[in-house]
């Protein structure tokens, strides 16, 4: 199966660069983060859409926000998205689907059961598959060997797909002093349908953090190449880049990512 490359869409400020990248054959789709800003119409760009959101507290005892879920479903239905990406978060602060701070749950059996219930309800409401993603990690897990084991358990018990954010995964492994490949074996490889790649930077506190204003580093690109080669069900690789970051960097990264994905899949 060919692996498609896409770019994250957060707001209309990205329309020009994403349309140009699609016209140049650098991307095959855009990943739209719902709910979208008022008045925005990403469908009008005529580019295939994958639906995603970071606004649903999938791990909260309060349950998900039905208003958010309705808007996500409407967007996914209009775009005929093959699945909807959801974050495993206890709380998110973004008012729309754009990049925002995610608060991780406690990685315990109690939270796992609660998350499975929320995710299954969402999947049934959406009437399409859900793909689950982790945020960056800064402290050790509590009730599971790691956050990757928690993700694997939720995906198995709720019967979902998985988005492996390569940058988040490597941030966690660096922050917790783990090998670069730690945790991958906790997830059923047949469930991983999408990869996310972005930049990262080390803060003054010594911890590594997401940096969507930067391109992915060489290590992330090399790991991505290996995953593209080895994951049997992988369909997409999404580049996440802030709309405020330079367009030149956006295109340079896509130009670097395309041969990485193409060569790895052909190997």
C-alpha positions in Angstrom: 0.0 0.0 0.0 1.3 3.5 -0.9 1.8 5.8 2.1 0.3 9.2 1.6 1.9 12.4 2.9 -0.2 15.3 4.4 0.1 18.5 6.3 -1.8 19.8 9.3 -4.4 22.6 8.7 -5.4 24.8 11.7 -6.7 28.0 10.1 -7.1 29.8 6.8 -3.7 31.4 7.2 -2.3 28.1 5.9 -4.5 27.9 2.8 -2.0 29.4 0.4 0.9 27.2 1.3 -1.2 24.0 1.6 -2.8 24.6 -1.8 0.6 25.2 -3.4 2.1 22.1 -1.7 -0.8 20.0 -3.1 -0.4 21.5 -6.5 3.3 20.6 -6.5 2.5 17.0 -5.5 4.2 17.4 -2.1 1.1 16.4 -0.2 -1.8 14.1 -0.9 -4.2 15.4 1.8 -4.5 17.9 4.7 -5.4 17.0 8.3 -8.0 19.5 9.4 -8.3 20.1 13.1 -12.0 20.5 14.1 -13.8 22.5 15.3 -12.6 25.0 12.7 -12.6 28.8 13.1 -15.8 30.5 12.3 -16.2 31.3 8.6 -13.4 28.9 7.5 -14.1 26.4 4.7 -11.2 24.0 4.2 -13.3 21.9 1.9 -13.3 24.7 -0.6 -9.6 24.0 -1.3 -10.5 20.8 -3.1 -7.9 18.8 -1.2 -8.7 15.4 0.5 -9.2 15.8 4.3 -8.4 13.7 7.3 -10.4 14.8 10.3 -8.6 15.3 13.7 -9.4 17.1 17.0 -7.5 17.9 20.1 -10.5 19.4 21.9 -12.2 16.3 23.3 -11.3 15.2 26.9 -11.4 11.5 26.0 -10.0 10.5 29.4 -12.3 12.6 31.6 -14.9 11.3 34.0 -17.0 14.3 32.8 -17.3 12.7 29.4 -16.7 14.4 26.1 -18.1 17.7 25.0 -21.1 16.8 22.8 -21.0 20.2 21.1 -17.4 19.7 20.1 -18.2 16.1 19.0 -21.1 17.3 16.9 -18.9 19.8 15.1 -16.1 17.2 14.6 -18.6 14.7 13.2 -20.1 17.3 10.8 -16.6 18.1 9.4 -15.6 14.5 9.1 -18.9 13.6 7.4 -18.6 16.4 4.9 -15.0 15.4 4.1 -15.7 11.7 4.1 -12.7 11.2 6.3 -11.7 7.5 6.7 -11.2 8.0 10.4 -11.1 10.7 13.1 -8.0 11.4 15.1 -8.5 11.9 18.9 -6.0 12.8 21.6 -5.8 10.8 24.8 -6.2 13.7 27.1 -7.8 14.5 30.4 -8.3 18.1 29.4 -7.4 20.3 26.5 -7.2 24.1 26.5 -7.6 24.9 22.8 -11.0 26.6 22.0 -11.0 25.1 18.5 -9.2 22.2 17.0 -5.9 24.2 16.6 -2.7 23.4 18.4 -3.2 23.7 22.2 -1.9 22.4 25.4 -3.1 18.9 26.3 -3.2 17.6 29.9 -2.4 13.9 30.0 -4.5 11.5 32.1 -3.1 9.3 34.9 -2.0 6.2 33.2 -3.9 3.8 35.5 -6.4 1.0 35.0 -9.2 3.2 36.3 -8.5 5.8 33.6 -8.1 3.1 31.0 -11.6 1.8 31.6 -13.0 5.3 31.6 -11.2 6.2 28.4 -12.4 3.0 26.7 -16.0 3.9 27.5 -15.6 7.5 26.2 -13.9 6.4 23.1 -16.4 3.7 22.2 -19.2 6.2 22.7 -17.4 8.6 20.4 -16.8 6.0 17.8 -20.4 4.9 17.8 -21.6 8.6 17.5 -19.1 9.4 14.7 -20.1 6.2 12.9 -16.6 5.9 11.6 -13.2 4.6 13.0 -11.3 6.6 15.7 -7.5 6.8 15.7 -5.9 7.6 19.1 -2.8 9.7 19.7 -0.7 10.5 22.8 0.7 13.9 23.7 4.3 14.6 24.9 5.2 12.9 28.3 7.3 14.4 31.1 6.9 12.0 34.0 6.8 8.3 34.4 3.6 6.3 34.1 1.9 5.0 37.3 -0.3 2.0 36.7 1.3 0.8 33.4 4.9 0.3 32.3 4.6 3.4 30.2 2.1 5.7 28.4 2.6 3.5 25.2 1.3 0.5 27.1 -1.7 2.6 28.2 -2.3 3.6 24.6 -2.0 0.0 23.4 -4.4 -1.2 26.0 -7.1 1.4 25.2 -6.7 0.8 21.4 -7.2 -3.0 22.0 -10.1 -2.7 24.4 -11.9 0.0 22.4 -10.9 -1.5 19.0 -9.5 1.6 17.6 -6.8 2.7 15.2 -3.6 4.4 16.4 -1.8 7.6 15.4 1.9 7.3 16.4 3.2 10.8 16.8 6.9 10.1 16.3 8.0 13.5 17.8 5.9 13.0 20.9 7.2 9.5 21.3 10.8 10.6 21.0 10.2 13.6 23.4 8.9 11.1 26.0 11.8 8.7 25.5 14.3 11.6 25.8 12.6 13.1 28.9 12.5 9.7 30.6 16.0 8.6 29.5 14.6 5.6 27.5 15.9 4.0 24.3 14.6 5.6 21.1 12.5 2.4 20.3 11.1 2.0 23.7 7.4 1.2 23.9 6.7 0.5 20.2 6.2 -3.2 21.0 3.3 -2.3 23.4 1.1 -1.3 20.4 -0.4 -3.7 17.9 1.3 -2.7 14.6 -1.8 -3.5 12.7 -3.6 -0.7 14.5 -1.1 2.1 13.5 -2.5 3.8 10.4 -0.9 7.3 10.7 2.4 8.9 11.8 2.8 12.5 12.9 6.1 14.3 12.6 7.1 17.8 13.8 10.0 19.7 15.4 11.1 19.6 19.0 13.4 21.6 21.2 15.0 21.3 24.6 13.9 23.9 27.1 15.9 25.6 29.8 14.4 23.2 32.3 16.2 20.3 30.5 13.0 18.8 29.2 12.2 18.3 25.5 9.0 19.9 24.2 6.9 20.1 21.0 8.1 22.8 18.6 5.7 23.0 15.6 7.6 26.1 14.4 10.6 23.8 13.6 11.0 21.0 11.1 11.5 17.4 12.4 15.2 16.6 13.2 17.3 13.9 11.5 16.5 11.3 14.2 12.8 11.7 13.8 13.1 11.4 10.0 15.2 8.3 10.3 12.8 6.7 12.7 9.9 7.6 10.4 11.6 5.9 7.5 12.0 2.7 9.5 8.3 2.8 10.6 7.1 3.5 7.0 9.1 0.4 5.9 8.0 -1.9 8.8 4.4 -1.0 9.8 2.0 -3.2 7.8 -1.1 -1.1 8.1 0.4 2.4 7.8 -1.5 4.7 5.4 -0.5 8.3 6.1 2.3 10.5 7.4 1.3 14.0 8.6 3.7 17.0 8.9 2.6 19.4 11.6 3.8 23.0 11.2 2.6 26.3 12.7 0.9 28.7 10.4 3.1 31.4 11.8 6.3 29.6 10.9 8.1 30.4 7.6 6.6 29.0 4.4 10.1 28.3 3.1 10.7 25.8 6.0 7.3 24.2 5.4 8.2 23.4 1.8 11.8 22.4 2.6 10.5 19.8 5.1 8.0 18.4 2.7 10.7 18.2 0.0 12.8 16.2 2.5 10.0 14.1 3.8 8.8 12.8 0.4 11.9 10.9 -0.5 12.2 9.5 3.0 8.7 8.0 2.8 9.0 6.9 -0.8 12.4 5.3 -0.4 11.4 3.5 2.8 8.2 2.1 1.3 10.1 0.9 -1.8 12.7 -0.9 0.3 
